[in-house]
């Protein structure tokens, strides 16, 4: 549900007119109408907080309806990533300085490109006949962080 529909639904559930909600949230009735009709693309956090307080809901509900990240959505995203990454790897990466993390990411992306460009056999030959693939793969193993 988008922000405008969310606000309208909350207002209707509390049997408030636009004028009443506008007054209790210190927002003009015209602006509230624009919010409900989806005419405001990026409402300020202050407005969303005042409206949330006026209808007595968690501000995160309105922030999420407006498309803003909240602690709740960030936590859910983090938990999805956390569950797919090995704990030891995550701990190791977290212990590295940011510049080393970025260099490591770049190296891993390079390795992935080499491996997907052509499958390098253990004897150094390639299925697609790319003579440089084996050399690129070998040189990546010599790079240090």
N, C-alpha and C positions, 0 to 999 in steps of 0.2 A: 504494500500500500504506500502511495506517495505521501509527501508531507501534507499537502492540502487536504487530501482525503482523511488523513489521520487527525488533523486539527478539527475538521468538520465533524468527524465521528465523535471525538472526545467532547466537543462543544454540545452536540446533540444529546449525548448520553447524560450530560449534566444539565440539560434543558436550559442552556444559556443562549441568548441572542448574540449576534456578532458584536453589538454595542456593549453588552454586559462583559463579554470576554475581553474586548478591546480595552474597556475601562479598567478591569481588574488586572490586566497584564501591561498597562501603560503603553499600549500600541494603538495607533489610530485605527478607526474602523475600516477606512479605505485600505490601509496596509494589510490588515487582517483578511479582508476580502481578497486582496491580491494573493496572499499566502494560500488561502483556501482554493483559489482558482488556478494555482500553479504558475502564476505570473512572476513570482520572485524566485530566481534561480539559486541565489546564494544568500539566504537570510543570515543575519549575524547571530553569533552564539548568544549574545545578550537577549535578543528578541526571543530566541527559542527557549532560553532559560525562564524568561518572564512568563511566556505562554504555558510552559510546563508547570510552573508553580501555580499559575492561576487555575489550571484544570487538575492539579494535584496528581501528576504522573512523573515517572522517572524521566529526567531530561534526556537520557540516552535514547529513549523511545523516539523522541522528536529529532534528535541528532541523526539517528540511523535512518529515519524516514526521509531526512533531507540529504542523505548520502554522505554524511560526515563519519569519519572513523571514531569509534568510542573505545573505551577500555574493554568493554564487553566484546566488541567485534575483533579488536586486536588480540585479545586473549584467545578467542576461538581460532583465529588464524594461526597464532603461535602454537596452539595445542595440536592443530593439524600437521604443521611442519615438524614439531617436536616428536610426534609419534612416528614419523617416517625417517628420522635421522638417528643413527646409532648414538647412544649416550656418550660413549668414549670419544667418538669423533666430535660431537658437539662440545664436549668439555675441552678437547684439545684446541679446536678452532677458537673457542672463546678465550683461551689463554694467550693466543697470538695477538700481536699488535695489529691494528687495522690495515696498515700498509702490507704486512705479510699475508693477511687474510685475502686481500685483493690480488696479490701476486699469485698466491696459491690457486685462487679461483681462475685467474687467467691461464695458469698452467693446466688446470683440469679441463678447462674449455678447449685449450689447444690439443690436449690428448684426445678428448672426445672427437674433435674435428678429424684428427689423423685416423682414428679408429673407424669413424663413419665414412670417411672419404674412400678408404679401401681397407679391406681386412688383411692385416699383415700376418703371414704365417710364421711359425716358430723358426723356420729356416731363413727368414728375412725376405722371402719372395712375397709378391702380392697377387691376389686373385685377378685384379684388373690390370696388372702389368705396370703399375706406377713405381718406377725405380726410386723415386725420391721419398716414398712413404716410409720405407724401412729406415732411411737415414734420418727423417724427421722424428720418427718414433725413438730411435736410438739417442738422438741429441736431446730430446725431452728428458730422458732419464739422467742426464748429466747436469741439469739445471738445479741450482740450490736456492733455497729461500734466503 
